[in-house]
Amino acid sequence: MGILGDSLDKAEANTFTRPIPASAQARMKFLLRKEGGSTRAVARRLGISQRTVERYVKGQLKRPRADLAARLADEVRKDWQPRVRQRARRKAASSTGVVIETRARFGFTAAPGTSDDGRIRRITQHLPPPYAARLFEARSVGAAEDQLRAIAAEGLQEIYFKDGGRRAQGLSVEFTDIDYIELDY
């Protein structure tokens, strides 16, 4: 995934009401429940043998290798608290919106005689619910990073640069060279 998609994942993880299970055994048991008790499905999901999954579930193995530990945590995080995630997305898309903090290069297409050279800016801006809804919808249908970036750029263009339509009517914003981006909802 790209930087904006990863930021959406992190923002979603911040909505959890409980931390994900800490031990490898608890994480394996959680995945086993999610997969309907199929150790084969968990093994396929993690790229390990079925017997290894069984050993973690029984507690015979306790400390996974670093790469397996990372995959295990990622897979648990994907399925952790789905209703809490859905409720947070629905609230952001209908009433609260999202806050976007970024440091990136913003360039402009504007009227002749204006400064349209791109420059690095650090912006923290609240985007209203319609932009949050569009981001979530695009993400759910598997939109590419460029499409997510275009939605965020349009939101920043309308809210930050055009001030909700009160200035810079013909302005078109280019959102490139993202140093970092963080979302919160």
C-alpha positions in Angstrom: 0.0 0.0 0.0 1.1 3.6 -0.3 1.7 6.3 2.3 -1.9 7.6 2.3 -3.3 4.1 2.5 -1.0 3.2 5.4 -2.0 6.4 7.2 -5.7 5.4 6.8 -4.8 2.1 8.4 -3.0 3.8 11.3 -5.9 6.2 11.9 -8.3 3.2 11.9 -6.1 1.4 14.4 -6.3 4.4 16.7 -10.0 3.8 17.0 -9.6 0.5 18.8 -11.1 0.4 22.3 -8.8 -2.5 23.4 -5.2 -3.4 22.4 -4.6 -6.4 20.1 -3.6 -9.6 21.9 0.0 -9.5 23.1 1.3 -13.0 23.0 1.8 -15.1 19.9 -0.5 -17.8 21.4 -3.3 -15.3 21.9 -2.9 -13.9 18.4 -2.9 -17.4 16.8 -6.0 -18.3 18.8 -7.7 -15.1 17.6 -6.9 -15.9 14.0 -8.1 -19.5 14.5 -11.5 -18.2 15.7 -11.7 -15.8 12.7 -10.9 -18.6 10.3 -13.6 -20.9 11.8 -11.1 -23.2 13.6 -9.1 -24.0 10.4 -5.4 -24.2 11.2 -4.8 -24.8 7.5 -6.4 -21.4 6.7 -4.4 -19.6 9.3 -1.2 -21.3 8.1 -1.9 -20.2 4.5 -2.7 -16.7 5.7 0.7 -16.5 7.5 2.8 -18.5 5.1 3.8 -21.1 7.6 3.0 -24.8 8.2 -0.2 -26.0 9.7 1.8 -27.8 12.4 3.6 -24.5 13.4 0.2 -22.9 13.9 -0.9 -25.9 16.1 2.3 -25.5 18.2 1.7 -21.8 18.8 -2.0 -22.5 19.8 -0.9 -25.2 22.3 1.8 -22.9 23.7 4.7 -25.1 22.6 6.2 -22.2 20.6 6.2 -18.8 22.2 8.5 -16.4 20.4 8.1 -16.2 16.6 10.8 -14.9 14.3 10.7 -11.2 13.6 9.2 -11.6 10.2 6.5 -14.0 11.4 5.8 -11.8 14.4 5.2 -8.8 12.1 2.9 -10.8 9.8 1.0 -12.2 12.7 0.5 -8.7 14.2 -0.6 -7.3 10.8 -3.1 -10.1 10.2 -4.6 -9.8 13.7 -4.8 -6.0 13.3 -6.7 -6.5 10.0 -9.5 -8.4 11.7 -9.4 -6.7 15.2 -12.7 -5.0 16.3 -14.5 -4.7 12.9 -17.6 -3.1 14.5 -15.5 -0.5 16.3 -13.8 0.4 13.0 -17.1 0.5 11.1 -18.7 2.8 13.7 -15.7 5.2 13.6 -15.7 5.3 9.8 -19.4 5.9 9.7 -19.1 8.7 12.3 -16.3 10.4 10.4 -18.1 10.1 7.1 -21.4 11.5 8.5 -20.5 14.0 11.2 -16.9 14.6 12.3 -14.8 14.3 9.2 -11.0 13.7 9.3 -8.0 15.7 10.3 -5.1 15.5 7.8 -1.6 16.6 8.8 1.0 16.5 6.0 4.3 17.9 4.9 4.4 17.8 1.1 5.0 19.8 -2.0 2.0 21.8 -3.2 2.0 23.3 -6.6 -0.7 25.3 -8.3 -2.4 26.0 -11.6 -3.8 29.5 -11.2 -4.4 32.8 -13.0 -1.4 34.4 -14.9 0.9 36.5 -12.7 0.5 34.4 -9.6 3.1 32.3 -7.8 2.5 28.8 -9.0 5.8 27.2 -8.2 5.5 24.2 -5.9 7.0 24.4 -2.4 7.1 22.3 0.7 4.3 23.1 3.2 3.3 21.7 6.5 -0.5 21.7 6.7 -2.9 20.5 9.4 -6.5 20.8 8.2 -9.8 19.4 9.1 -11.6 17.9 6.1 -15.4 17.8 6.3 -17.4 14.5 6.3 -18.0 14.3 2.5 -14.2 14.0 1.9 -13.9 11.4 4.6 -16.7 9.5 3.0 -15.0 9.6 -0.4 -11.7 8.5 1.1 -13.3 5.5 2.9 -15.4 4.6 -0.2 -12.3 4.7 -2.5 -10.3 2.6 0.0 -13.1 0.0 0.3 -13.2 -0.6 -3.4 -9.4 -0.9 -3.6 -8.5 2.5 -5.1 -4.9 3.1 -6.0 -2.7 5.5 -4.0 -3.0 8.1 -6.8 -6.8 8.2 -6.4 -6.6 8.5 -2.6 -4.1 11.3 -3.1 -6.4 13.1 -5.6 -9.3 13.0 -3.1 -7.1 14.4 -0.3 -5.7 17.1 -2.7 -9.2 18.2 -3.7 -10.2 18.4 0.0 -7.1 20.5 0.9 -7.7 22.6 -2.3 -11.3 23.5 -1.4 -10.9 23.9 2.4 -7.4 25.2 2.9 -6.4 27.0 -0.2 -9.8 28.2 -1.5 -11.2 28.7 2.0 -14.5 27.1 1.2 -15.0 29.1 -2.0 -14.1 32.6 -0.5 -10.9 33.1 -2.5 -8.7 31.8 -5.3 -11.6 30.7 -7.5 -9.5 29.3 -10.4 -6.9 27.5 -8.3 -6.0 23.9 -8.9 -3.7 22.2 -6.4 -1.1 19.5 -7.1 -0.2 17.4 -4.1 3.2 15.7 -4.6 6.4 14.7 -2.9 4.7 13.7 0.4 7.3 13.7 3.2 4.7 12.4 5.7 1.0 12.3 6.1 -1.1 11.4 9.1 -4.9 11.1 9.4 -7.1 11.1 12.4 -10.8 10.6 12.8 
